Amino acid sequence: MTATSIHPASHLQRALEPITVGTMQLPHRLFVPTHGGGAGSLTADDQRFDDLVNYWMARVDDGFAWIGGPTGHVKHVHIPGFEPTGVGALGKEAGIFRHPKFHERMGVFADRVHAKGAYLGIQLVQQGGMPSAPSSTFSGHLDHRGVHVLSHAEIEWIISEYIESARIAAEAGVDSIEIHANHDDMVEWFLSPLTNKRTDEFGGTYDNRLRFLRRIVSGIRERVGRPITLGLRLAMDQYMDGGYQIDECMRFMQSFEADGTIDFFNLDVGGNWGPVSYIQHGMYPEGHWAQMCGEAKQATTLPVLYVGRVVHAETAERIIADGQADMVGLVRALIADPRWLTLNLAGEPERVRPCIALNDCIHRYTLEGLGFGCGTNPRAGRESKPPIGTASQPVKLLVVGGGPAGMELAATAAERGHEVELWEAKPEFGGRFAIAAQLRANAPYQDWIDWSVRRMSDLGIRAYLGRRAEVRSVLDSEADVIAFATGARGRHPGIPGEFLPHVAGADSVILGSARPLGSRVLVIAEDDGPAPLSVSDHLASLGHEVTLAFRTPGPSPLVGKYSIGAMLASLDSRGVQILQNARAVEIHPDRVDFAHSYSGRRFSIDGIDSVVLVTGGIGNDALYRAVLPHHPHVHLLGDAFAPRRMTFATKQAFELAMLL
């Protein structure tokens, strides 16, 4: 499919109507916003450049006519030896437009996009404003690094750098330029009364706060030597005390439309982190802020674009049909399935691999420095690699365990032509992931489980529920290869008193098999992931008075800043009390004794009715170890090898399937 060969599907009607945005004649109203991550680099070696282009071209091949393209970092004001920090401030791509490879590489990229009849954009970003800022005020409540207050001359230099960056991009062949004016960007810092306390021509009054961006926009229009589409990405509401709200966002939109310099507005909410992240966690419904976008849309006659957790085609259609936006952008949904549009247009939405908003696509990098990945799609970022292909020597594969690792392995192996059988001991698929899916915060998880079951059925995999594997039955299966994806069991932390009758594990609490918990519940967390937060949220939603105790200096250190704000806000709204640096040392019938994780100081919490242990898992590898000496081709994967997040399990499954 190409960007111009679009045919209506029953659940996509208004979304498939053509629209004109600036200089671009678009055949439909779905687009791919600018985003980082993905694969490759515009300025690295040739292979990394190919990876970047192929990642984006997969979206064009899926039928998207407008791709926002890579993030374009505008050069910062620095002094010799200063090491900039903050999102986007580090690395070789700061000042990307000045890179000697930029013009040629961007031109090659644009030519490939244009050859498919599509349009290519780029975004001007000066994010992670440290050290420079309009004023000495912090940009939010969670980042307290000191800043360098820009002089008038430095402001003029930055304005000129934005203008020159846009000229270089336009000369290279891009069709649209978007100015990033949100998400802790320098431009947002000038716009917001929270961060702009200047008393000169660039601060104070509304017009003065707008002047920095206005000068950039008018300068680009004057400097770029050809017609080009120019837009603004704005936060509708900063959700920060002292920041701006939707009324002022609408005023920004009215001002720029009156100037006649802008072609579109791309709207979302929040920031990189804080009460609301622009990369919304799965606990938020799809299109949660689309209604606000519809309100903002009343301020302008220009095209308004909405971006913010849209997974299903029906959601995009509703937003457009209800007049809440003229176009809808998708990023994570396409990371999960680059065939999103193709399958929806074919009338097969049930075949779309769902995004479940784990946010590991960004947290893997920001938290652990790992490469790009996706929990539901282990193929994400592999666009430059050959298709999975058919195995040269098909084998008979037995997969023991029907959780994420087992189902992904079984399906990918079957796609490669192997004969696959899967045994799951429980009466349902999903393993402990299915238990987690019962929590309010994890509701989207079930979408992926259901999709995986359909996928196995479509591939003709013989998948059995309620079939418990034993050494003899596994060996009698006559499988050429045996893979144990047997998951993990709840870990006993070794705390004296953990087997008292008022103490329960998280799984039994979720499943409802634990005894009545009583009013006051203490959750002991020895798990760095989201489970302590989601379990506590569940208990609080049932009316319990919950205290959540972490051994770590902060809550759930492996839940990244793009997700944790929403979860902590929910807990606080439900009255959950959070303790940190609290190591449980003994559980008594009516109290729990703790020691401070660093000082060792002892303290107790009294009046506890029940204790819930959220203490991670231990791999179920006993059957693997028992079979290993008796079969030449035995594998262990997923949580059975070492309990980790879903992205680890599905990636291991995919890689093993590719080796078979």
N, C-alpha and C positions, 0 to 999 in steps of 0.2 A: 504494500500500500504506500502511496505517496501522499504528500500534504494536500494534493488537489483532488484525490480520488475518494471523496467522502460520500457515503450513502447513508441515508437516515436509518436509524434503528428505532424500534417501538418505544424504548425508554429514553431516547435522546431525540428531541425535536427542536425546541428553541435553542438548545446548545449548538445545534448544527446549522443555524442560520448564519449567513455571511455578515461581516462587520468590517467597517473601515476604521483603522486606528492610525491617525497621522497619514503617513505616506504608504501604509501597508493595506492591501486589500486581502482580508483574511476569509477563508472559506467557512470557518466555524469559530466558535467562541470559547474554545478550550486552548490553553497555552501552557508552556513550561516556564516557570519563573527562573530567573538567575538563582543559582545556588552553588555553594562550595561543595567540598567532598567529592562524591562520585569517583571517577578514575582519572588518573593522569595529571598533566601539567602543561600549561601553554608555553612555558619557557624552559622546561627541563630537556632531557635528551630526546631523541627522535621517537623512541618507543613510548615514552611517557606522553609525548604530544599526540601520537596516534591513539593512545588510550583515551585521552581527553576527547578528541574529535569523535572517535567511535562511540563513546558513551553518549554524547549528544546526538549523533546521527541515528542512534537507535530510537530516539524519540521522534525524529523526523520520519524515519522509516515506519514508525507506528501510526503516522498520519498527522502529527502536530505541525502546524504551518508556521508557528512562531515560537522559537526557543530563546529564552533570555540570555543564554550563554554564560560564560564564566564571570566570576567576580573580578572586577578590575580595580585594584588598589591604587589610589592616587598617592603620590609621594608625600611623605610627612615632613614637618619641620623638625630637624634634629641638629644636635651639635656633635662634633667629633667625639667618639667614645661612648656616647649615650646608647644604652640598650633599650629599645622600645619594648613595651609589653602591652598585653591586651589582645582581644580577638582581632586578627587581621593585621596586627602591627608588627608581627615577627616574620622573619624569613625572607627568602630571596625575591618574593613577589611583591614586596612593598615598592611602590613606584613602578608597577608592571608596565605601564605605557612607555616608560623610558628604557625598557629592556631592549637590547639590540636585536633580539629575536621577535619582538612583539609584532611589528608591522608585517613582516613576511608570514609569520605563523598565522596571524589573524586573517590575513588575506587568503591563505590556503583554506582555512576553516570556512570563511565566508563563501568561497567558490564552491565548496562541497555542499553547503547548505543551499545555495542558490541553484545549483544543478538539479536539486530535488524540488524546486519550486517553492521553497520555504524562506523564511526571514530569520536573520540572526541578530541578536542584541548583545549588549554588554552593559554592565552596571558600574557606575562610578562610586567608589566606596573609600571613605577614610575612617574606618571603624577602629575600635580600640584606641580612642583618641589620645591615650597617654603617650607622651607626657603633655601634649598640647591641648588647650581647652580655652574657651572664651572667658571663663571665670574660674576662681579657685574652689567653687562648689563641687562636691562629689556628684556624679551622674546618677547615683542610686544609693540604696541603703546597704548594699552588699559589696561594695568596692571602695576601698578607702585609700587608694594610692594617690599621693600628691601629684599635682599637675604643674605645668608651666603655662602661665597665662600669656596668651598671644599678644604681641604688640600690634599696633596698627599696620606696620610694615609687613609683619609676618602674615597677617590676615590677607593683605593684598597679594602676597606671594602665593598663598594657598588658593585664592580665587583664580589667579592666573594659571596655576598648575591644573586645576579642574578644567579650565577652558582649553588649555593645550592638550590635555589628555583626551578630551572629547574630539578635538580636531584630528589627533593621531588615529583614534579609533575609527572615525568616519572615513578618513583617507584609506584605512586598511580595508574598508568595505562593509562595515556593519550597517544594518538597516535601522536599528533603534538604540537609543541610549537612555538608560534609566538612572536617575540620581538617587542614591540611597540616602534617604533623609529620616531614617528611624534606626532602631536596634542599636542604640549607643553610638551612633555615628557622629562625626564632628558636625555635620549639618544639623542633626537633631539637637545637638548641644546648643547651637546658636538659636534654633527655633524655640526651645523650651524655656519657660520662665524658671524652671527648676535649676537649670545649669547656666543660664545667661543672666548675669547680674551686672553686666557692663553699663557704664554711664555715658559712653561715647555714641557715635552714630551706628554702632553695631549691637546695641543693647538697650534695655529699658522698655521703651514703648513697643507696641506690636509691630509697627512699621520698621523700627530699628532692628528688632529680632529677626525680621524677615529679610533684611537687607543682604545678608551674607548669601543666602540661597538665591535671592533675586538677581544679585550681581553675577552669580555663576550661570544661571539660566540665560539671562540676557547676553552675557558674554559668549556662551556657546552658540546661541543663535547668530550672533554677529560674526563669529570666527569660523564656524563650519561652512565650507564653501559650497554646500549643496543641500537640497531639502533632505531632512532626516526626521524620524519620529523621536520625540523627546518626552519623557515622562518622569513622574515623581513617585517614589515609594514612601508612603507616610504611615505612621501609626495613628489609628483613629482615636485611641486613648492610650496614654502612657501607663496608666494604672500605677502611678507614683504620686505620693503626696507632694504637692507643689508643681507637678508637671501639668501638661495640657490635657484637656479632654476633648470629646467629639465636637463640641461647639467651636473650639478654636481650630481643630482640624478642618472643619467645614469652611471656616473663614480663610484658612490657607488656600483651600481649593478655589474659593470664589476670587481671591486676589489674583491667582495665577491665570485663571480663565479670563479675567478682565484684562490682564496684561497681554493675552494672546500669544503666549510663548510656550505653552505646554499642550501636549496632545492627549495625555491620559494620566490617570491616577491609579496607582496600585496600592491597595489598602489592606492592612492587617492590624493587630493589636499587640500591646506589650513590648517586650524587649528580649534580649538574650537570656536574661534570667530575672527572677523577681516573682511577684505574685502571679503574673501571667507571662508565659513564654510564647513567643511567636511560633515555636515548633511545639504544638500542643500535645500534651500527654493524652493517652487513650481514655482517661477518665472523663474527658470532655466529649460531648456529642459531636458528630460531624457538623461542620458548618456552624459552629456555635455562635460566632460573631457575624454571621451573614446578615442578620436583622439589623445590626448596627451599621453594617456596610450600606444597607438599603436606606437607612436614615441619612448617612453621609452623602449618598448619591443624589439626594435632593438639592445639594448645594451647587451642582454643576450639570451642564449639558454634555460635557466631554465623557468619553468612555471611562467607566470605573471598573477596576479589576479586583476580584476578591481572592485572597490566598489564606488558607488556614484549615488544615485537616479535612480535606475532601477525599474520601476513599471510593465511594460508590458513584456510578454514573447518575443514579437517581438524585443524589444530593446536588451534583452540579446542575442538573436539569432544573431542579426546584429553585435553586438560587437565582438562576437566570430567568426562569418563567415567572417567578414572583417579583421580578424587577429589583432584586437586591444587588445585582451587579450585571454589567454587560458581558464580562468574561470571567472565567474561573480558572485558576492556576492549580496545577498538580505537580508535586515533587515526590513525596514519599510513596504515593500510590504507584508511581512509575518505577521507582527503585524496586518496589516489591514485585511489580510485573511490567516490564517494558512493552508488553503486548496489550496493555490496558485498553487502548482505544480500538485496536483491531478486534479484540474479542467482544467488546461492547457493541461495536458496529455490526458484528456477525450475529448479534442476538444471543451471545453466549456469556453473559455476565457472571454466571456461576463458575466459569472456568478461570476467572481472573484470580490470580494469587493475591490474597488480601494483605494490605498494610494494617498492622495492628498497633501502630504507634508505640513501639518499644523505645524508639529514639536511639537505638544502638548505632544507627547509621552515622550519628554525630558523636555520641558519647564514647564510642570505641577510640576515636581519635583524641577528643578533648580530655578524657580521663586517663587513658592507658597508653596513648601513643600508638595504637594498633592501626592497621590498614582499614580501608573502607570495607564495610560489610552490612548485611541486612539479616535480621533474624529469620524472616520468612522466606527470603530468597538468597540462598548461598551463591547464586550465580551473579549477583550484583557486582558491577565493576569489572566483569570479565568480557566485555564487548569485543575486545581485540583478540581474544582467544578463539580457537576453532569451536564450532558447535560440539555438543557432547558426543555425537556420533554413535555408531553401533560397535559394540565390542567385537574384536576379531575372533574371540573364542568364547561364546556364551557359556555360562555355567549355571548350575542349579544352586541358588542362594537361599539359605534359611536365615531370616532375621528374627531374633528373639527379642521382643519388646516393641510396643506400639506407641511410644512417645514421639516427640519431635525428631530425635535422631533416627529411630527405627523407621518411621513413616517416610522421612526424606530419603534414607538409604534405599528402602524398598522401591520407592517410585522412580528415583533416578536410575537405579540398576535395571528396572523393568524397561525404562525408556531406552536404555542401551542394548536391549535385546536379551537380557538374562531372564531365566525362569525363576520367579521369586515367590516364596511363601513366607508369611509373617504370622508369628504366634504372639498373642497378647493374653496374659493371665487374667486380667480384669474384664469386667463385662462391658467396658467402653474403651475407646482409644484415647490417647493423649497423655497417659501417665500422670505424673504430678502436675504437669502443665494443665491438665483438665481440672484438677482440684483448684489450682490457682485461678482458673477461668471463672470459677463460681463467685469470686470476689467482685464487688462493684467496681473497683479500680481497674480490674483486668477484664472487663466484659468483652472487649474485642478478641481475646484469645480464642474463644470458641469459634469465631469465624474461620480462623486458620485450621483448627482441628477438623471442622466440617468440610472445608475445602480439601484437606489432605485425604480424608476418607473417600470423597468423590473421586479424587485423582487416582487413588489405588484401585477403586472399582473400575474406572474407565480403562486402566491399564491391564485389567484382568489379573491382578495380583490375588492370590489365594490368601486372604487375611482372615484369621480366626480369632474370635474373642472367647474368653474363658478357657483358653488352652494353656495350661501351665507346663512349662518345659522342665524336663528332668534329664539327667545325664544319658540315661538309656534311650529315651524318646528322641533326643537330639541326635545321637549317634545313629539311631535306626532310621533317621529321615533320609539318609543317603545323599545329603547335600554335599556339593563340591566345596562350598564355602559356607561357614557359619559365622554370623555376626551377632554379638550380644550387645544390645542397646537396652539393657535392663534397668536403666535409671538409677535412682538413689532412694534410700530410706532415710527417715528422720534421724538426725544425729542426737545422741544423748550427750549432753555437755559435761557430765560428771560432777554436777553440783549436788552436794548432800541434800537429800530431801526431794530430789526430782521425781521420785516414784510415789510420793504421797498421793492420796486419792483426789486431792483438789488441784493437782498439776496435770496438764494435758498438752499434747503436741499440737502444732498448728493445723496439721492435716485433719485430725479428729475433730477439732473445733469447727473447721470449715465444713466438713461433711456432716456435722451435727451429731456425731457419735459420742462426744464427750458429755460428761454429766453436767447438769445445770451449773452455770458458772458463778451465779450470785451477782451482786451489784458491782463490787470493786474488783477489777481485774488488772493484774500486773503482767505485762508482756516482757519477757526477757529476750533480748535480741543479741544473737551471736551469728548474724548473717549480714553481709555487707550490701546485699542487693535490696530490691524493693519489698520483699516479703514482710519484714517487720512493719513497714508503713501500711501496706494494703491489708494485712491481718488486723492491725489496730484500728484502721478505718472501718473495717467490717464489724468489729466488736462494738465500736462506738455507735455505729449506725443501728445496732440492736438495742441500744439504750444503756450499755454498760459504762461505768466510770473507769476510764482506762488510763493507766500509767505505763509508758513505754520506756524501758531502760536499755541504753546502749553502752557497751564497753568502750566504744570508740569516741574520739573527741567531738565528732559530729554525727548526725543521723545518716545511716545508710550511705557510706562513702562511695559506693559504686553506682549510686543513682545520680546521674549528672545534673548539672544546673539547669538544663533545658526541661527537666521533668520534675525535679524535687520540689520546686516552689508550689506547684499545684497540689502535690500530695501533702505537704506540710500545712498549706492553707486549709485544706479539708480537715486535717486532724485538729488544727487549732479551732476551727469553727464548731467542731464536735466536742470540744473540751478536753482533748487528750493532752495529758501532761508528759513531757519528754525529759528524761534524765540522760546525761552524757557522762562519760568516764566512770560508769557505774558497773563494776564487775560483781555479779552475784556470787556469793561465797557459801550461802546456806539458805535453804527454804524450810520454813517452819509452818505449822498449821495456820497461823494467823499473821505471819510477817515474813519478810525476806531480808536477810543481812547482805550488805554490799561492802565492797572496798573500792576506794577511788583507784582508777586504773593506773595512775602514776604515783600518787603519794602513798597509797595503801591505807589512807584514813578509813576507819570503819563507820558505817551508819546503817540504819534500818528503816524500812517502810512497814508500818503497822496497819492493821485493819484490812488485810487483803483477804478476799473471799476465794479467789482462784488465781492460779498462775498459768500462763500460756507460754510455752517454749517455742521460739522461732529461731532455731539454732542450726540451720543449714542441713546438709545431707551427707551421707556416706555412700559411696558407690556400691551398687549391688553387683559385685564381681565374682561371687563364690561359684556360680555355675560355670562361668567362663574359665576360672582356674581349674575346675574339676574336669572340664572337657578338653582343655588345652593339650594335655599329654597324649590324648587319644585321637587327635585329628590334625592333619597337616596344615589346614587353612582356617584358622580361627582368629577373629578380630573382636576387639572391645572398643566401644565408642560412647560418646555422649556423657551424661552424668555418671554412668557406670564406670567410666574411666576416671573422671574427676568432675564433680558437680560445678557447673558454670552456667552462664546465661544461655538463652536459646540460640543466639548467634553462634556460639561455640559448637553446640550440638549439631546444628544443621550444616555448618561448614565441614565438620569432621565427616558427616554422613556423605556429603557431596564428594569430598575428596576421595573417600574410600570407594564410592561407586565408580569414580573415574579411573581408579586403579584396577578394577576387576576386568 
